[in-house]
Amino acid sequence: MKPIGYDLHAGRTAMPASIEIAPRQALESRDLPGLFPPGTKTYLCDVGVDAVKDFVRAVRRVRDLGYEPVPHIPARRMRSRAELRDRVQAYAEEGGASDVLVVGGGLTRPAGPYSSTMEVLSTGILDRHGFRDIGVAGHPEGTPDFSAATAAEALRLKRDFARRSDARLRIVTQFGFDAAVYLQWAESVRAAGIDLPIHLGVAGPAKIATLIRFAALCGIGNSVSVLKKRPSALTALATSHSPESVAGPIERHWAETPDTRVRQLHVFPFGGLAASAQWLYGRGSWMDATAIQTVAGTRQHA
């Protein structure tokens, strides 16, 4: 059975959601306590700017606040097997994490021995430190790092790894603005026999100019044109993007397609943590009475 939230306003089941935050937000945000429902998967992004000790402190704070921390492990940024081992051990023992997202890491040339997510999985280091729930990246719009055929083969290898181990793998995608493209990709993954659960990325409420800037930084170019289809380009840049234009079609597909592998939304809160939380409570993806009161009275900043 699919886990659900319940939207009191629409009287419908709503798709569950995780959220992604920066380590700085985890450590410094005054809004964070009580902002998310207990147990919310809270991904901590690693873009190579945070000291490991600060990242571990961020993981620990997320755990202490009652959420489920999901630190990123960027494969190509690991300079040695010892660095990977020490990080994974710190996230588990000091940070209290038992879930992780392993990504390529974005470098053209690896800083150390790992050039792919699969190479990190194959070390056995995650298993030895108790990580059974593992996210891996999906690329509905493709990536400049490798071809579509290479990406498909990488997912098949990860599916095979999940089948021969006790790891519970899932695919977590980057955010995008064209729901049809993301759903077509998810169906193509399923049709290829890759039966891993899929969590589709969605940008939370934010100004369109902000989303375009983050899309450029993240290499998400193909669906940005959807944001620009407004009567006036200047007006569009000053207005806000409604996440429902993406989340709504994904949720309908999830509700109406029994054999879909799409299981959850993964939210990128570019417009602030409170704004994304308020949207998720309002649509019913999150439900917790205490947190709803917190959102209602909180300042709209991250």
Secondary structure, 3 states (H helix, E strand, C coil): CCCCEEECCCCEEECCEEEEECHHHHHHCCCCCCCCCCCCEEEECCCCCCCHHHHHHHHHHHHHCCCEEEEEEEHHHCCCHHHHHHHHHHHHHCCCCCEEEEECCCCCCCCCCCCCHHHHHHCCHHHHCCCCEEEEEECCCCECCECHHHHHHHHHHHHHHHHHCCCEEEEEEEEECCHHHHHHHHHHHHHCCCCCCEEEEEECCEEHHHHHHHHHHHCCCCCHHHHCCCCCHHHHHHCEECCHHHHHHHHHHHHHCCCCCEEEEEEECCCCHHHHHHHHHHHCCCCCHHHHHHHHHCCCCC
